[in-house]
Amino acid sequence: MVDFIVKDLNEAIATLPAKTAQNVSTEQGRINKEVAQSFLGRVTLYEGTWQKFRNNTARANTLLDASVAASGAVITGAQYQLFAPAALGDSAQKYLFILENQKSNPANITKSANNEYILANRYDWTLRQIRQNVSRQAQVMSPTKILSI
């Protein structure tokens, strides 16, 4: 099964466009070459480690080498970097997930300054609301007679 996943990911890597600075805003949230490479790195790392601890050393080494190569390609591509703006100093990790409101961080940094996410989820405030207050509304359960049997 893993061989099929690895084969599919390698085929996708060969055909997907690479992330470039020109298409960042329009392509955010879409799959690109680096996304497939990072996923290939995770899949082969997991399976390689699994095989290693089941004494299948040859298979493990092949998969772990593939993981190193795929992850290394993402790292050397230099399209992504850790979120650590100098203006926030040591507190950058506190503000990583609250950049949607510029007033919520002291440096007034926007989400466009964050290049850490390899596959971002674009959230449309208008289209993705559930329109229910989940924390305040409880569903009433009515057990049936079958439940008591």
C-alpha positions, -999 to 999 in steps of 0.1 A, spaced: 0 0 0 28 24 9 45 17 -24 13 29 -42 12 61 -21 49 68 -28 44 62 -65 15 85 -66 33 112 -47 64 109 -70 42 113 -100 25 143 -85 58 159 -77 69 156 -113 37 174 -126 28 199 -99 40 235 -102 65 248 -76 57 275 -52 69 309 -64 68 344 -50 46 355 -80 17 332 -73 16 332 -35 -17 351 -30 -37 334 -57 -24 299 -50 -25 298 -12 -43 267 0 -36 248 -32 -14 218 -36 21 225 -51 53 205 -55 66 214 -21 34 202 -4 37 168 -21 74 166 -13 67 173 24 39 147 25 61 122 8 87 129 35 62 122 62 48 90 47 82 75 41 95 86 75 65 69 92 67 37 71 105 36 73 105 38 110 78 12 112 99 -12 91 130 -4 111 115 -15 144 103 -47 128 138 -57 117 133 -50 80 164 -30 77 168 -29 39 133 -17 33 136 8 62 168 23 48 152 27 14 122 45 28 142 67 52 165 77 24 135 87 4 122 107 34 155 126 37 156 134 0 120 146 -1 122 167 31 157 180 20 142 192 -12 116 213 7 143 227 30 168 236 2 140 251 -19 138 279 7 102 288 0 92 282 37 108 294 69 100 294 106 78 323 118 103 345 137 100 382 128 126 403 146 99 427 157 83 401 180 116 387 193 112 357 216 74 360 216 68 351 180 52 317 189 26 335 209 13 355 179 16 329 152 -21 319 152 -36 354 159 -23 374 129 -58 378 114 -63 408 137 -35 432 133 -44 448 166 -38 416 185 -1 416 181 23 444 192 42 445 159 11 449 137 22 420 115 -2 405 89 -6 369 78 13 376 46 45 378 67 41 342 77 58 317 54 57 288 78 26 270 66 33 245 38 -4 238 32 -26 266 44 -63 264 49 -79 295 34 -108 305 56 -136 326 41 -155 342 70 -187 345 50 -188 311 34 -176 289 63 -197 300 92 -219 273 109 -242 300 121 -248 283 154 -234 290 188 -220 255 196 -209 264 231 -244 277 241 -268 253 224 -272 217 235 -289 191 215 -317 173 233 -314 136 232 -345 115 233 -336 79 240 -358 54 224 -371 21 237 -344 2 217 -317 20 237 -329 6 270 -329 -30 258 
